[in-house]
Amino acid sequence: MDIYVLLKKTFDTEEKIVVSNGRIEDDGAEFIINPYDEYAIEEAINQRDEHGGEVTVVTVGDEESEKQLRTALAMGADKAVLIDTEDDLEDGDQYSTAKILEAFFEDKEPDLILAGNVAIDEASGQVGPRLADRLGISYVTTITALTIEEETAKIDKDVEGDIEKVEVPLPVLVTCQQGLNEPRYPSLPGIMKAKKKPLEELEIDDLDLDEDDVEAKTKTVEVFLPPEKEAGRVLEGELDDQVKELVSLLKDEAKVL
Amino acid sequence: MSDKLLVIGEIRDGVLRNVTFEAIAAAKKIDADGEIVGVVCGDQELEAQAQEMIYYGADRVVTVAHENLKTYTSEGYSQAIMAVIEDESPSGIVMGHTAVGKDLTPKLASKLDSGLISDATDIEVDGEDVTFIRPIYSGKAFEKKVIEDGLTFVTIRPNNIPALDRDDSRNGEVESKDVDVTDLRTVIKDVIRKASDGVDLSEANVIVAGGRGVKSADGFKPLYELADVLGGAVGASRGACDADYCDYSLQIGQTGKVVTPDLYFAVGISGAIQHLAGMSNSKVIVAINKDPEANIFNVADYGIVGDLFEVVPMLIEEVKKLKGINV
């Protein structure tokens, strides 16, 4: 099976967000593989181990993204591709990313493409379904189980807590939800091997695209932080009095009951 | 501008979800003078749902009924809705940012070669300029986005843009459109209902969330009872999900759901930054924790330091009294 994983690097979830000049400050921030993409990598490796084939991890990012790709290779992926848009694309959006990936997949024949169901930074969840549509293949989002039998994917899809049992023929693009698997940590031998695994670097010229082809349809004009929440009141006194006070505060002061 | 906006309605268990009405209100905000055309899909008669959209502000509604639209699939629904879009040529499209909205809208945007602003929580209008506000980094920050080119296509987060008042004196045309929905590759074999009480986390006005402090799956029972008397839903921290006290579908945080209810109870939750990201934009936060140093008290409007297994049952009784439920 020819398996591809779409990966995005994101801020570490521990990071506090700092805004300066209407932009997110990323100097010195720690980056990680988007946590939902880790489920995708783990699942890709497991499916390859069961059915054979190869796992290629693809990212649209900048040269710093190599670190996250190496981590994916250390987990067990076979090959990585970095599409570096730093010089060509100032402010891409999901339309841009899907266009770039579409061009990348033009000469490929994937059986299975996996992605995170959402990236924890911009959280639009658009790129997977957009790409599948461009490639003319089916997609299933927020999956929590995947079994492949011959040419059919049998999938559990999380729909706001309910589970849909879905069957779809390959090729298919799936986006991964928490609960699908437990992503492994890279082993030391894995990390050593990853250094020698192939990592191809491309720019959009190599995909026969120019800047106009991938120009964003939407634009971020400002980034701001929510108002700092002030610490509220910790109630005092006997516990049952506190509870009574709380209920009356919620009713009369906060007006939410 | 005086254009046409399409609002895609979403039906669950035969009734329109509230976010559909919020989407109509959002469309009105985007263009106060525009025509608002609703669209709903299903496998049966949709007249009642269409009327309901009109009562909430739609000018007219197009319905598409077909046996292949019984359960949502992106393939089926995109065929039906693309057919309506081709007829109507709207200048904008609005839908709720729900499981269905998230799944369907990127496909439509792709087919339309359009941008899409997902998960907007507010809309600012200044003359002809429309700016959408949406949370990023799970609510640690917000961004303002504009459409540069093409359709004004947006999904809105439930519970943030208030619906207009229902007015059953409103009239509008309901047109049923025939679309042949064919060639579905994706088959839904079965749906296993796990979301028990029907109040969805992302749409709940009140959420009672438990953390590691709840100690067991059994420990969540009083939380369910509190949620029940408040007409709310139960959520959980990652710690509680990892410890198997509850299903991952209940997880709130940077991984998991991001919620903005009117009232959020954090019960036995310490308040890790990842959890705060998912809930700190709730309107009112109540923390119940026996550790007075717990970080959750820094974002809570009201806090009670105490044993949750004592506090929650007392709270249930007090709320019942308030609501006149027999104790």
Interface residues (C-beta under 8 A of the other chain):
Chain A: F11 T13 E14 K16 I17 V19 I24 P35 Y36 D93 Q94 Y95 A98 I120 D121 E122 A123 S124 G125 Q126 V127 G128 P129 R130 A132 D133 R134 S138 Y139 V140 T141 T142 T144 D158 V159 E160 G161 D162 I163 E164 K165 V166 E167 V168 P169 Q177 Q178 G179 E215 A216 K217 T218 K219 T220 V221 E222 V223 F224 L225 P226 K229 A231 G232 R233 V234 L235 L239 D240 Q242 V243 K244 L246 V247 L249 L250 K251 A254 V256 L257
Chain B: T71 S74 E75 T98 A99 K102 D103 T105 P106 K107 A109 S110 K111 D113 S114 G115 L116 I117 S118 D119 T131 P135 I136 Y137 S138 G139 K140 A141 F142 E143 K144 K145 V146 I147 E148 D149 G150 R185 T186 V187 I188 K189 D190 V191 I192 R193 K194 A195 D200 L201 S202 V206 L230 C241 D247 Y248 S249 L250 Q251 Q254 T255 G256 V258 D262 L263 I273 Q274 A277 S280 N281 K283 V284 I285 V286 P292 F297 N298 V299 A300 D301 Y302 G303 I304 V305 G306 E310 V311 M314 L315 E318 V319 L322
